[in-house]
Amino acid sequence: MSLVKVTLKVMPKPEVLDSAGRAVAEVLKKNKFNLQSCRVGKSIELELEDSPNLKKDILKMAEFVLYNPLVEQIEILNEGELS
């Protein structure tokens, strides 16, 4: 089987207070940067063996340990490359 590299984008849900994003925004504004808002998330890169259920497996892994579905949302950035 071939290897597939997948990137996941994890961000706070819009309705959740993003304290890290707020802190970054405050520092940038205090330093005279013209900024409206800032949200801080994370990028997760996985390298997996290709399989017919790859997307399902990735989402299962993500819900298991990679993000908290109560306060975060996830997006598979290179989903079009999945089988």
N, C-alpha and C positions, 0 to 999 in steps of 0.2 A: 504494500500500500504506500501511497505517497503522503508526504507531510504537508499540512496546511497551516499557515500562520494566520491567526485570527486576532483582531484588535477589538477590545471591548471598551466602550466609553461609559463611565459611571458618573452620574451627576446627581446632586440633590434634587428631589422633586421641587417643582416651582413653588408649591405652597409651604415648603419646609424652610425654616430659617437657616441660612447658610452662614454660620458664624465665621468660618475661615474666609469665605468670600467677602464678608463685610469688613473683616480686619484688613485684608489686602486692599480693598477699595479705600478705606480710611487712610492708610499709609500713602497710597498713590495720590489721593486728593490733597493731602497735607503737603505733598511734594510737587504741587502745582500741575499734576497731570489732569487733563480734561477727560474725566471718566464718569459715565452715567451709572454703571453697575459692574459687579464682578461676581462670578460664581466659580467656586473651586471644586473640582472633581478629580477623578483619576482615570488613567489609561492602563489597561491590562492587556498584555500580549501573551497569547497562548500558541504553542506549536503542538498540533495534534495529528494523529494518523487520520486520513480521510476515511469516512464511513458513510453509509446511506442515511444514518440518523445523526449526522454531525451537528446540525443546528439544535436539535432537541437535546443532545448531550451537552452542548455548550451552555444552553439555558439552564439545564439541570445543575451543572457545576456552579454556574453563577449564583443561582438561588441557594445552593448549599453553603457557599463560603465567600464568594467574591463580592457580593453586595447585599444590602439590607433592603428588601422590597417595600418595607414600610415607609422608609424615608428617602430612598434612592431609586433612580430609574436607570435602565441599562440599554445600550444600543450596540449592535454588532456593526462595526464600521465597514467591514469588507464582506458583508453578507452575500453580495452578488457572486463572490468567488466560491461559495460553499456549494457542495453537491446536493 
